[in-house]
Amino acid sequence: MSRPRQAGQTSVEMLGAVPVVLLAGLVILQLLAVGYASVLAGGAAEAGALAIAGGHDSRSAVRTALPGWSRARARMAVRHGQVVVRLRPPSPLRAIARRLEVTGRAAVEVR
């Protein structure tokens, strides 16, 4: 007679654990998105700085270095050989998406 009670207890524990597992998964995915966006911003800033060094348009190089989904989420500034790219990583929650931003910087000496 103790078996049905144990099975019921397991079901209740499982239902309690599901939200925790989902939240942990969401946090992990968000951290991965932030890390990936940071790598993209740094690479795009470096591409812009290399374009300056080669005498080319740095803004075009930054846009080309970013994948399509991130171009609309990116802002860039170019001044005196320094390229700064700010990028908003994707997020399933708007409140979080508005507050997250990563920055990539690269510079070359302008003569």
C-alpha positions as CSV (number, residue, x, y, z in Angstrom):
1,M,0.0,0.0,0.0
2,S,2.9,2.4,0.3
3,R,3.6,2.2,-3.5
4,P,0.9,4.6,-4.7
5,R,1.9,7.2,-2.1
6,Q,5.5,7.1,-3.3
7,A,4.5,7.4,-7.0
8,G,2.4,10.4,-6.1
9,Q,5.2,12.0,-4.2
10,T,7.5,11.6,-7.1
11,S,5.0,13.3,-9.4
12,V,4.7,16.2,-7.1
13,E,8.5,16.6,-6.8
14,M,8.8,16.4,-10.6
15,L,6.2,19.1,-11.1
16,G,8.2,21.3,-8.6
17,A,11.4,20.7,-10.4
18,V,10.2,21.5,-13.9
19,P,10.1,25.4,-13.5
20,V,13.6,25.3,-11.9
21,V,15.0,23.3,-14.8
22,L,13.3,25.6,-17.4
23,L,14.7,28.7,-15.6
24,A,18.2,27.3,-15.5
25,G,18.0,26.4,-19.2
26,L,16.8,30.0,-20.0
27,V,19.6,31.5,-18.0
28,I,22.2,29.3,-19.8
29,L,20.8,30.1,-23.2
30,Q,20.9,33.8,-22.4
31,L,24.5,33.6,-21.2
32,L,25.5,31.8,-24.4
33,A,23.7,34.5,-26.5
34,V,25.6,37.3,-24.6
35,G,28.9,35.5,-25.2
36,Y,28.2,35.0,-28.9
37,A,27.2,38.6,-29.3
38,S,30.4,39.7,-27.5
39,V,32.5,37.7,-29.9
40,L,30.6,39.1,-32.9
41,A,31.0,42.7,-31.7
42,G,34.7,42.2,-31.1
43,G,35.2,40.6,-34.5
44,A,33.2,43.4,-36.3
45,A,35.2,46.1,-34.5
46,E,38.4,44.4,-35.6
47,A,37.2,44.2,-39.2
48,G,36.4,47.9,-39.1
49,A,39.9,48.8,-37.7
50,L,41.6,46.6,-40.3
51,A,39.5,48.4,-43.0
52,I,40.8,51.8,-41.7
53,A,44.4,50.4,-41.8
54,G,43.8,49.4,-45.4
55,G,42.3,52.7,-46.4
56,H,38.7,51.2,-46.9
57,D,35.3,52.1,-45.5
58,S,35.2,50.9,-41.9
59,R,31.4,51.1,-41.5
60,S,30.9,48.8,-44.5
61,A,33.5,46.4,-43.1
62,V,31.7,46.3,-39.7
63,R,28.3,45.6,-41.4
64,T,29.8,42.9,-43.6
65,A,31.4,41.2,-40.6
66,L,28.1,40.9,-38.7
67,P,25.5,38.2,-39.6
68,G,22.2,39.4,-40.9
69,W,20.2,39.1,-37.6
70,S,22.7,41.2,-35.7
71,R,23.0,44.2,-38.1
72,A,19.7,45.7,-36.9
73,R,20.8,45.3,-33.3
74,A,24.3,47.0,-33.8
75,R,25.5,50.5,-33.4
76,M,29.0,51.6,-34.3
77,A,31.2,54.6,-33.8
78,V,34.4,55.4,-35.7
79,R,36.8,58.1,-34.4
80,H,40.5,58.7,-34.9
81,G,41.2,55.1,-35.8
82,Q,39.1,53.6,-33.0
83,V,36.1,51.5,-33.9
84,V,33.4,50.7,-31.2
85,V,30.6,48.3,-32.0
86,R,27.7,47.9,-29.5
87,L,25.5,45.0,-30.0
88,R,22.3,43.8,-28.3
89,P,22.2,40.0,-27.9
90,P,18.9,38.2,-28.6
91,S,16.7,37.5,-25.7
92,P,13.3,35.8,-25.3
93,L,12.3,38.5,-22.8
94,R,11.9,42.1,-23.9
95,A,12.7,43.5,-20.5
96,I,16.1,41.7,-20.5
97,A,16.7,42.4,-24.2
98,R,16.5,46.2,-23.7
99,R,19.0,46.1,-20.9
100,L,21.7,43.9,-22.3
101,E,24.4,45.3,-24.6
102,V,27.9,44.1,-25.3
103,T,30.7,46.3,-26.7
104,G,33.7,45.4,-29.0
105,R,36.6,47.8,-29.5
106,A,39.5,47.9,-31.8
107,A,41.9,50.6,-32.8
108,V,44.7,51.3,-35.3
109,E,47.2,54.1,-35.4
110,V,46.1,56.7,-38.0
111,R,48.9,58.7,-39.6
